[in-house]
């Protein structure tokens, strides 16, 4: 691989782009084929918003099933999510197991993770820090389905962070298998000395069921100082009767990751273009990050009367992380800095679900209270064992009440409305130690903060089914996003501190669309328009956060699937996404790190029953502005496309798969930081070319 030259978009993408265009067009116009007697493919859901089903009325929703995940050539949760229209990815550190890969819903660029709310079984897992949710800690084989609701309407039910949308990951249970006991084991090897192993077991006996999932991954990584060692596990015990159920869920994860840093186009001190001459090298050969997570959740559901349930659950999440920035000489005191942080979040979320007719109309009410209490401590000094220069302490408590009701005003028409009011109290302080090793006289102590604020979210949605083929939907909503702890204290390991008191971000969202279901063809398309005030932004050069001038996002998202036969399925998606500054010195400029055009196309083909199956997926995206290029004067991150292939099969209890990702060995990166003053100067994070993965396993 080389970065010495970059061909034009059309030349670079000729093979995968043509395949993508073919599959996308075929998914709309091709007629259904004759039915086959071979093993049928699973159903595909492109929407979910009927009154009795999952989803928020009026919102654009997609569902990824366990079968979709199993058939996907992708190896990570993030890559699977990238098949949803409007989802863009931002990857660091070689992308092994999705580590350092962020999912972006509706064009939030560098702050995608803070504007995308992630739930596991309906409970939020977004933490209070800037790192966001690491989806690589969730074992793929533990996922029953993923519900993606785009837009900010989810803020009513789930609170802040839901500005771009909500990703709800539903995990498997022992009861869902319908079998007394199942066991599964799988192992794999791949590029960059990747070794993979996973195991799972479920039991189902009377009212009791259990489920345990675990995996382990080791890899040298694509780049130098890019090694990954990761262990994830989750277990659940559940008790279920006709009118009562209870569960206890425990999970944990450990990760060690080498941090190779960026590759510069004009290396400081030498002027060498390291991105072109040594893309797999490192500018930080000794830097690393480690994370240890532990989570416990328990709850119960009790039927109060026919159609009414009381749902109470609560839990605690704990995340410890240590990051060492050691420079190019590991024992040199100059430039070395470290961050040692701990974050613990307690929560309880009682709610009431009432599904009873109201005045002769079908009604579904969900109302409840959310309480979260998060405590953060971060010591930042020279080495992890040294006394800290800065010690940050922050506590945030939030109490919210919400109500959302969906009413079938006509047999063909559903409406929903809802609101949330949330009070948040924040106490933050910074303790500066001028006697600590490596203290620099420019280090300053941040002013303490005691703040109490109240925010609200609103949603109104409608869905009207014109006939069995055509459905119209639309919504309006308001949402908010509170600053996270790193945005308050500053994310720098180098002594820079924030003001603590940055403003809360608000968004106003309008959306309308149509769904078409005609025999084997399903299409969903929608247009959205979002205006934001006080959007939170991180300066990757000064390592400080501030509020932007008002911004504007709008676009179109379309997904389609066409079942040609019981054994052949085509599917695809397309999105046009605009994110611009609407006021201020950059008015009219593009928000960095957002591609205007993105699309996916795929085919699933049972070549020979279940013994041999083929899955292919193309993902393409247009050019995007670099991080820190609000002025829009630097070169663009180039447009690109990748093709992934997978062949797999099952024989009795044995199964296998062989995947090739980035078949055309495309040389690319999707994240870079631009110089604020020097044209053509930037740092980028190059990603792997063609990679391989071979897996095999068996069920018991």
Buried (B, 14 or more C-beta within 10 A) or exposed (E): EEBEEBEEBEEBBEBBBEBBBBBBBBBBEBEEBEEBEBBBBEEBBBBBBBBEEBBBBBBBBBBBBBBBBBBBBBBBBBBBBBBBBBBBBBBBBBBBBBBBBBBBBBBBBBBBBBBBBBBBBBBBBBBBBBBBBBBBBBBBBBBBBBBBBBBBBBBBBBBBBBBBBBBBBBBBBBBBBEEEEBEBBBBBEBBBEBEBBBBBBBBBEEBEBBBBBBBBBBBBBBBBBBBBBBBBBBBBBBBBEEEEBBBBBBBBBBBBBBBBBBBBBBBEEEEBBBBBEBBBBBBBBBBBBBBBBBBBBBBEBEBEEEBBBBBBBBBBBBBBBBBBBBBEEEEEEEEBBBBBBBBBBBBBBBBBBBBEEEEEEBBBBBBBEBBBBBBBBBBBBBBBEBBBBBBBBBBBBBBBEBBBBBBBEEEEBBBBBBBBEBEBBBBBBBEBBEEBBBBEEEBEEBEEBEBEEEBBBBBBBBBBBEEEEEBBBBBBBBBBBBBBBBBBBBBBBBBBBBBBBBBBBBBBBBBBBBBBBEEBBBBBBBBBBBBBBBBBBBBBEEBBBBBBBBBBBBBBBBBBBBBBBBBBBBBBBBBBBBBBBBEEEBEEBBBBBBBBBBBBBBBBBBEEBEEEBBBBBBBBBBBBBBBBBBBBEBBBBBBBBBBBBBBBBBEEEEBBBBBBBBBBEBBBBBBBBBBBEEEEBBBBBBBBBBBEBEBBBBBE
